[in-house]
Amino acid sequence: MHVAPDDYAAGTLTAGVVATTGVGSTGSIEVSGDHDWYSVSLTAGVQYRFDEHGAHSSQGTLTDTVLALWDGAGTTQLASNDDINGAADRESEFFYTPATTGTYYVDAAAFGSNTGTYTVHVAPDDYAAGTWTAGHVSVGGSATGNIEVVGDRDWFSVSLTAGTSYVLREDGTGTGAGTLADSYMYLYDSSSTLLAQDDDSGPGLDSRLIFAPSSSGTYFIGAATFGSNTGTYTVSAAVLPVARDFNFDGHSDILWQDTDGQSAIWETSGTSVIGGGLAGANPGPSWLVKGSGDFNGDGYSDILWQDTGGQAAVILWQDTSGQAAIWEMNGTSLISGGLAGANPGPSWQVIGAGDFNGDGKSDILWQDTSGQAAIWEMNGTNVIGGGLAGPDPGPSWPVKGAGDFNGDGYSDILWQNTSGQAAVWELNGTNVIGGGAIGGNPGPSWHLFAG
């Protein structure tokens, strides 16, 4: 006869129960060879994460766990794991999707003759929270996920290049990319060292990081939430846009327009022209090139036009009527585009483009002849938001362009008074959050070039 201390039976008669809410159940491996079983109710078709944590995560004293899952009869082992991450982490984790709804059994044990306390967790989950995750996002792409329970984190691998600046995002309700009301994003290196984190730098309560790695390799985005929020989200990674980069090589290019209306692009590297050519068909001399920006979020600069009548179309054009239009480009090739919004009339002039709402896509900056500035927040050629930007400073303050002057990831407005004085309005969307005059007044013979 063997008598040993034990908290839970090793079989279907166990009194141990673990919930599927992510709330852990604790136990102890009192002697070598001990197994503690916990019943758990699982739903068919739902992927669950099973964990046994010990000393590594400070959720017990057990230094090397072993975890398994058995069927309702307790006769067939369905899944198991010893070390979640080899010698770096001797705790246990696996994912399992049951084919039938019913009662299953979680088997908590130890490797070898180890003894000690532990915590087991079961929760619905789509991605692991570690470097062994199956989640991946490509630069220029996105992936979706779900924070199913409080405390859930989903990791996504991403390959980044040294010296390149990237925009990393976790979007929920702020951009309509998910149902998560308040995201929280982490960035880790391949050794799981935390490099950066962000709560609310994106639109609304969404998260955004700007990161330039010092070495090339695999990094990990940790998608999470603030507080007890749950819901779906979208993670993405993109190269931080470079002005007028039509061939997506990280170098600004030169955009030309002939007096007959024809536009052309010189693709450059430093002072060398390395490619380019005519950009699309000639729209005629009434269409003026007004700037460039990445309006469709593909990483390539597009061209913004305005007709002299006021209508805006990406290249960013404006016709003499005022109509704006957009030609969406890949290098010098026109791939899409069209008229951008309604015609505001010839008193409204397109000034240029910038990302004013932080969604990774360029928006249109306007100024009326009265001096009032306005922003159209764009998705391709569609106006999705915007409005008047701050108070009307009067016609003596022409808008010169847009740029991120305070480094918060949102474009700001650059002004120059007819006296020569320069000023910046720091913006978040259409809201003025700071700014003021820049430096001394060089006098009216000096004219700002916002490029």
N, C-alpha and C positions, 0 to 999 in steps of 0.2 A: 504494500500500500504506500502511495506517495501523497503527502499532504504538503501543499505549497500555497503561499498567499497569492490571491488572484482577484482582480476586480470584475472581469468579464469572462464569460465562457467562450470557448473556441468552437462554436457551432451554432446551429439555428435556434437553440434554446436560450441564447444569450439575452440578457436584459438590457444590453447596450443599444442605444438608438442615436443616429446622427441625422440632423435635419439637412435639407437641400437649400438652405438660405445663406450658406456661407458661415453661419455661426458654428464654431468648433465644439467638438466633444473631447474631453480629456481623459487620459488613462495612464496606466503604468505597466511596463514590462518588468515584472518583479523578479523573475528568474530566467535563466537561459532557456530558450525554447518556448517561452510563453507567447500565445497568440490571443488577441482580444478581438472579438467579432462585434459588429454593430449593424443592426438592421437599418435599411434605408429604402424609402419609397421613390421609385424612379418612373418617369413618364416616357413612353415610346417616342423615339424620334428626336429627343432633346439631348444635346451634347453636354455632358457633365465633366467637371474637373474634380479629381480626387487627390487629396494631399494628406501626408503624414509629416508633421513638423516636429522638430526637437530642438537640440542645442544650437544648431546653425542659425535659426531665426528667433532664438530666445523664446520658443513656445514649448519648452520642455527641457529635460536633461539628457535625453537619448541622443547619442552621437551618430548613430547609423541606423536608419529606419528601413523597413521593408513593408510595402503595402500591396494588398491584392483585393480583387473583387470576385465574389462567388454568386452563382445563380440562386434562385429562391429555394431550391432543394438543398443547397449547400454541398453539391457534389461536383460541380463543374466550375473550374476557375476561368474567369472571363478576361481578366487583365491583371497586370502586376508591374511593379517597378521597385528597383532597389535605390539607385542613386539618380537624382534629378539632373545633376550636372557633373557626373564623375567625381573625382577627388575634390573638386571645388565646392560641392554641395552634396552631402550624403543623405539629405532628406529625400522623400519619395513623392512622385506626382505622375499621374497619367490621366488621359481623357477617354471617355467611353460613352457611346450612344446606344442605349438599349433598344432592341427591336420590339419588345413588349412591355406594357405597363405592369408594374407589380413590385413586390418586395425582393430586395437583393441584400447581400451581406458584404460589408467592408471588413477586411482582415488586417488589423494593425499588428506588426511584429517588429523584430530587430534582426540586424545582420549578425551572424555569429553568436557570440556569448554576451553581447551588449545588453545592458539593462538600463532603465530610466523612464522618465515620464515623457509624454508626447501629446500632441493635439491633432485630431483628424478633422478635415473639412470636406464637404461635398457641396458643390454649387453649379448651376448651369453656367457655362462659360464657352466663349468662342475661341479665345487665344490665351496662351500661357503668358505669365508675367516673368519672363526671363529670356536669356539668350538662346534657349532651345525652342523658342516660339516658332510656329508655322506661319505667323503673320509676316507679310512683306509688303513694302510700298516702293515703287520705282520713282526715281526723280522725274518729274513731269507727270506723274500719275497719282492715284489715290486708292484708298481701301476703306471699306466700311466695317464697323464693328458695333458691339453692344456692351454697355456696362449693365450687366444683368442684376447684380446684387451690390449692396453697400460694401465698399472696400475693394471691388474688382479693379484690376489693371490689365490692360492688353498691350503686349509689346509687338512692335513691327520692326523688322530689320530694314535698313536702307543703306545703300552704298554711296558714300560721299567722297569727293576729291579735294585734296589739300589746296588751300588758297582760293577756293570758289565759295561765294556766299550763297546760302540757301535760305528759303522761307519754309519753315515747317509749321503745319497747322493741325489743330484738332477742332473741327467745326460741328456745332449742334444747332440749336435753335437760332443762334445769332445770324447765321446765313441761310437757315432752312435746310442745312445738309444733314440733319438728324433731329431727334427728339430730346437729346441731352441738353438740359437747361443751363448748366454751368460746367464747362469742361475744365480739366487741369492736365497739362501735358508735361512730361519729363523727357529728357534726352540723356542716354547712357552711351558709354563706349563699349567696346567688345569685352571688356573685363567687368562690366556691370557698374562701373564708376559713374555716379551722377555728375553730368557736365553742366546742365542747365534745366530750368523749369519755368513754367509760366501758367498763370491763372487766366487773366482777362485782357490780354493785349490784342485779341482779335475783335471782330465785330460783336457787339453785345457782350456776352459773357464767354465767348469762344476764346480759344488759346492760340497764340502764335509766337514762334521763336525765329529770330534771324541768327544764323550760325555759320561760321567760316572755320572748318576744321584745319588744324595744323598738320595733320597727316591723313593720307587717303586710307580708306578701309570701311569696315562695316560698323554702323552705329545703330542704335535702337531707340525708337520713339515709344514712350510709355504713355498710352492713352488712359486717362483716368477721369475723375470728377471731383468737384469741390463738394465737401460735405456728404450728405446722404442721397444725392441725386443719382438717378439711374436713367438709362435711355440709350438711344442709338447715336452714332457720330460718324464723321468721315475724317480720316487722316490723309494728309497730302504732303508732298515734298516737291519743291520747285527751285530752280536757280533764280536768285534775286535778279530781277530784270535790270539790264543795262540799257540806257537810252539809245534808241535808234539801232538796235542790234537785229538786223534783218536776217542774218544767216545763223544766229544763235551760237556764235563762237566766243561770246564774252567780250567782244570788242565793239565799240560804237562805229556805225557806218555813216556815210554822207548821203543825204536825201536832196535831190535836185528837182527843180521844175523849170521847164523852158517857157518862154513867153507865149508859145502856142498852146500850152496846157500839158504837154507831155512830161511825165515824171520819170526819174531815173534814180538808180541807187549805185553808189560806189561802196563795195564791201572792203573794209580797210583793216589793216593791222599796223598800228603806229601810223607812220606817214606813207605806208605802202598800200596801193590799191591792189587787192588780191582777187577781186571778182566783181560781179554786178552786171548792170545793163539796164535797158528800159524796163519800167515797172508797169505792166498792164497796157491797156489801150489808152489812147489820148481822149480824155473826157471833154476837151475843148477849153478855151481860154477863160470861160466864165467860172470854172472850178479852180479854186486856189488851194494848194497844199497848206494845211494849218499846223501840222505836227505829226507825231507818231507815238505809238504806245501799243502794249500787248492787250488788245481788246477781247480776244477770245481765249486767253490764258494758255496758249500753246507754247510760250517761250520765245516766239518770233515777233519782232516788232511789226505793227501794221500801220497803214497810212490813213490819217484823218483829213478829210476834205470838207470845204464849205463852199456852197454855191453863192454867188453874189446876191441872191435873193434871201439868204439866211439859212437855208436847209443844210443840216449837217449830215455826210456819208462816210472801211479802215483800209489803204493809206488814209489819214484824217484830212478830208477835203472840206471846203466850203464854197458853195456857188455864190455868185454876186447877188442872188435873191435872198441869201441867208441860210439856205438849206445845207445841213451838214451830212456827210456820207463817210462810210468806212470801207476801205479795201483791206481784207484780211490776207496777209502775205505769207509765203514761205520763200525766203530769199527774194528774188525779183519776180516770182510767180504769184499771180493773183489766184487765190483758192476759194474766196467767198467774199461776202460783204453786201453792202446796200445802203439805202438811206438810213440815217440814224435819227429816230424820233421825228416829231412834227417840226415844221418850219417855224422858228420863233420870230422870223422877220429880219430885215436887214439891219435893224438897230442893234441886234445881238451878234457879236463877233466871237468866233471860236478862238481862244487864246492858245490852247494846247491840251495836253493830256497828263493825267497823273492818277495814282491809285489812292483815292480819297477815303474809301470805306474799308480798305485793307483786305479785300477779297481776292487779291492777286490778279485782278483784271483792270485795265486802264479805264478811266472815266474822262469825261469831257469838261473842260473849264471854259466858261463863257464870261464875257463882260458886255453889258449894255452901254450905249453911248452916254447914259446918265452917270456911269461909274459903278453901278451895281454889278457885283460878281455873282455867278451861279454855277452850280455843279450838276451835271447829269451823271449819275452812277449807272454804269453800263455792264451788260453781259452780252458781248458781241455787239450787234447793232441795236439791241433792245435796251431801252431806258428802264431801269428797275428801281430807281430811287433818286434822291437828291433834292435840290431846291436852292433858294437864295443862300448865299454864303456870307454871313455877317451883315452888318449895316452897310448902307451906301456911303462910301467915302467922298463921292462927288467926282466930276469928270476930270479934275486935276490929278487924280491918282489912276493912271493906266496900269492894268495888270500886265506883268512881263513874263510870267510863266509859273511853273509849279516845280516843287522839289521837296524832299524830306529834310528840312533844315534842323529839326530837333531829334532826328534819329529814332522816332517811335514807330516807324513803319507806315505812317500815313502821310500823304502828300500835303504840303503847305502852299500858300500863295505868296509869290514875290511881286511886290509893287514898286513903282518909281514915280514920285511926284514930278510934275513939270518943272519944279525948282531944281531937281536932281537928286533929292533925298530918296534913298531906298528904304524899304520896310518889308517885314515878313509877318503874315498872319499864320500862326501855328493852328492847324485844324485837326479835328477828329470828325470825319464826315463833313458836314456843312457847318459844324459848330466851331467857332473861334475859341481856342483854349489858352492862347498866349501869343507872344510876339511883340513887335515894336519896331522902332527905327533901327537901321543897321549902320553903325559907324557914323562918320561925319558926312556932311553934304559936299560932294565933289563939284557941284554946280551944274547948271542946265546943259552945258556942252558935253557932259558925259552921259552916255546912254547905256543902260543895262542890256546885256545879251544873255538870255536865259537858255539858249541852245536847245 
